[in-house]
Amino acid sequence: MFFCFLYQLKAVNTEGEIYIAKAKIAIVGAGKVGSRLAAALQSLDYQLVGVASRTEPSSALLGRKYGIPWTTKPVEVCKQAEIIFITTPDRSIGDVVKQIAKAQGFKAGQYVYHACGALTTNVLEPAKNCGALTGSFHPLQTFATNETENASLTGTFFALDGDKQAVELGRKLATELGGQWLLVPAQQRAVYHAAACIVSNYLVSLVDCATHLYKQMGISDSNAISALLPLITGTLNNIVQFGTPHALTGPVSRGDVSTVTNHLAALEQCGERELQLYKSVGLYTTTLALEKKSLTASQAKELLEVLQK
Ligand SMILES: NC(=O)c1ccc[n+]([C@@H]2O[C@H](COP(=O)([O-])OP(=O)(O)OC[C@H]3O[C@@H](n4cnc5c(N)ncnc54)[C@H](OP(=O)(O)O)[C@@H]3O)[C@@H](O)[C@H]2O)c1
């Protein structure tokens, strides 16, 4: 089967020893995810054959790191690759794929993935029209820098979709990277990605809101983070141990309406953004506490009233 041939190619070197050559990989988009994938796959002995990016500095940085060709013209690195990861920002994936297809950079049997959580594989249609197998390979993880040290993706889930063979190869890559995989079909990708944004991006916003409030009390950002971190990790531990809604504690969970009313009065003095965030997450939290059965229906009604004022 072609797929097995691609994945691990047995060959004999000049000394007559059998070795296994892994697939040739090109990265298009030398940013946070492209750099991380390059590092993780290279550490698994995949052959990086080239990297392309929008500008020279980012492609050169990654290319020089692995001693591989780097360019600002994606087509140049795609031709010799067996697996291509398009890791540009979401908004550029379509144009980049069209551009590569127009310059005949894709060919039959190649595997072409994007790493976007929300987009379907429709955006890779020009590659498919050239005979490539297309798939989504979205790491359910957050990458804040282009760091390639400590690039392990162990434990990360990858959301897969696409052609059967592309999903199959995606599963093998995810497993080899020490991760796991989820099948997320086209019609579910937007919701899947919205949930990921809530848990990762909105957590950052929640912490930012809390540090702003502490700053108003004269506590520096770094001290605020240090003070809040044990609370954040304690909460995460409770989620792991008890799940939701049982990890929920605090005044909403206890039905302490007077405490919540005090919070709202204090936050009105601090800032509208902070107040609105408290109210909107408080409304969700009230329904969660009802699910936990830790407050009565009348306490919930009172809470919803004060939070909606
Ligand atoms: N960051 C995360 O936490 C994360 C997590 C999961 C999935 N993703 C997905 O991974 C993909 C990449 O995200 P990212 O965070 O790695 O973005 P990023 O750090 O902004 O990197 C994007 C890279 O693409 C390059 N690029 C932009 N336009 C291009 C073009 N027309 N042709 C070639 N290269 C181009 C940029 O080049 P220059 O450096 O030269 O400008 C940059 O190096 C996105 O689909 C995103 O949804 C991101």
The ligand as a Gaussian input file, in Angstrom:
#p B3LYP/6-31G(d) Opt

LIG

0 1
 N       -0.652000      29.352000      18.077000
 C       -1.456000      28.422000      18.547000
 O       -1.591000      28.278000      19.776000
 C       -2.182000      27.469000      17.616000
 C       -2.692000      26.290000      18.170000
 C       -3.310000      25.370000      17.334000
 C       -3.436000      25.640000      15.968000
 N       -2.972000      26.824000      15.464000
 C       -3.122000      27.029000      14.006000
 O       -1.838000      26.951000      13.391000
 C       -1.788000      27.820000      12.260000
 C       -0.615000      28.769000      12.423000
 O       -0.805000      29.546000      13.589000
 P        0.433000      30.206000      14.355000
 O       -0.068000      30.613000      15.691000
 O        1.616000      29.336000      14.233000
 O        0.637000      31.526000      13.478000
 P        1.912000      32.459000      13.426000
 O        2.789000      32.251000      14.599000
 O        1.396000      33.830000      13.132000
 O        2.710000      31.923000      12.165000
 C        2.209000      31.981000      10.880000
 C        3.394000      31.893000       9.922000
 O        2.868000      31.856000       8.598000
 C        3.649000      32.695000       7.795000
 N        2.846000      33.207000       6.698000
 C        1.895000      34.164000       6.718000
 N        1.393000      34.352000       5.485000
 C        2.059000      33.493000       4.676000
 C        2.049000      33.254000       3.285000
 N        1.201000      33.917000       2.489000
 N        2.896000      32.322000       2.768000
 C        3.754000      31.651000       3.581000
 N        3.828000      31.855000       4.909000
 C        2.990000      32.763000       5.444000
 C        4.146000      33.806000       8.695000
 O        5.337000      34.294000       8.128000
 P        6.175000      35.532000       8.703000
 O        6.733000      35.070000      10.016000
 O        7.225000      35.698000       7.698000
 O        5.217000      36.663000       8.821000
 C        4.345000      33.076000      10.021000
 O        5.648000      32.607000      10.143000
 C       -3.146000      28.519000      12.184000
 O       -3.958000      27.826000      11.278000
 C       -3.687000      28.386000      13.611000
 O       -5.097000      28.371000      13.647000
 C       -2.350000      27.741000      16.251000

